[in-house]
Amino acid sequence: MAITLTRPAPENVSKRAREIHTAWMADPEMPAVLDGCKKYSSDWTDDYGQVLIPEYSVERDAPPLIDDALRVMALKSAVYEMTNGDELAAELPVPVPVDTAVHALCAQFTALSRVQARTGHLFVHSTVREHEAGRAWNWGDYTHQAYKATFGDVDSRYWIDEPEAERRRQVLDGLYAGIGITERGMASTIDFAAA
């Protein structure tokens, strides 16, 4: 059964998302949260997320990914506010590398809770709803239109559309299978005792 989502026009979301992003960036704790995420990147790597980026380097790529994660969170929060708390509508599809960075940002739960309280803007993210709403991000979709209206062009290094992301994941499937990692990292046959 297909889900019909009602979201405000991207150009209407952009004004609210810009206000939310500005409020979060003005919070005295936000620079430390973002800087910490960018430097403490060993805990948010993902073997089917960031490695979809060609010649990925956490040192080079973490800063722009975390910046995009906060921008995406502002878009989600704007949609959430403008739809009277519709969490499903607010769960915008985003490219896999950016989504992984969103998860890293959300892991800063205590600090983000304080930022939310001070700014009055919720950080809206639900992995469960993410699967209900559909995760596939594609060029020209709602998220792309809202992001572009709010923050300008996306960086194609990180904003990999669903068909290309799947093609790259299939390449990884073959490479990982050779060392005993299967089911997209959900299973392995590696015997560490024998290694």
C-alpha positions, -999 to +999 in steps of 0.1 A: +000+000+000+015+033-011+017+061+015+006+095+004+025+123+022+014+159+023+043+183+027+045+221+023+059+235-009+098+234-008+100+271-012+078+276+019+099+251+039+131+269+029+123+301+049+115+282+081+144+258+077+168+287+073+154+303+105+158+270+124+193+264+110+203+300+120+189+295+155+208+262+160+240+277+147+237+307+170+234+283+200+266+285+221+269+248+223+264+240+186+299+247+174+313+222+199+288+196+189+296+199+152+333+201+158+332+171+180+312+151+153+337+161+127+367+150+148+352+120+165+344+103+133+357+068+141+323+060+158+301+069+128+317+051+100+294+028+080+306+001+055+277+008+032+273+045+038+303+068+036+323+043+015+299+049-013+319+081-018+348+076-042+382+077-024+365+084+009+386+100+036+371+107+070+395+136+076+384+153+044+348+143+041+335+144+077+332+182+079+310+187+048+289+156+057+282+169+092+273+203+078+249+187+054+235+166+082+225+197+102+210+213+071+189+182+065+178+182+101+167+219+097+146+209+067+131+180+086+123+202+116+107+228+093+085+202+077+076+188+111+066+222+124+047+231+092+027+199+092+016+201+129+040+174+140+037+149+111+068+128+118+063+107+087+061+137+064+092+152+081+113+120+075+127+133+042+147+109+020+183+118+019+214+102+003+230+073+022+263+091+031+244+122+044+219+099+063+248+082+081+261+116+091+226+125+104+228+094+126+262+105+139+248+140+147+218+124+165+241+104+187+250+137+204+217+133+222+225+151+255+240+182+238+213+183+211+186+180+239+201+212+254+202+230+220+165+220+214+155+233+248+173+266+243+162+272+206+127+257+208+133+237+176+132+199+178+157+177+160+134+154+141+147+120+130+131+086+132+149+055+117+116+036+120+097+063+100+126+065+076+117+031+062+080+038+061+085+071+042+109+055+017+146+062+019+154+066-017+168+100-025+169+111-061+178+142-081+149+167-083+129+151-055+112+170-027+143+170-005+165+182-033+141+210-041+138+221-005+176+219+001+184+239-030+158+266-021+173+268+014+210+263+012+219+263-026+232+234-047+240+200-032+275+186-034+273+157-059+302+140-041+279+133-011+245+135-027+245+102-045+211+093-059+194+059-052+202+041-085+239+050-083+240+042-046+226+008-053+251+002-081+279+011-057+265-011-030+264-041-054+301-035-061+307-035-023+286-067-019+310-085-042+341-071-025+329-078+010+317-113+002+353-122-006+362-117+030+330-133+044+308-103+050+273-107+035+238-094+036+250-058+034+270-062+066+243-079+085+260-113+085+296-126+084+314-160+082+346-147+097+361-170+122+383-148+143+397-177+164+411-193+133+425-161+118 
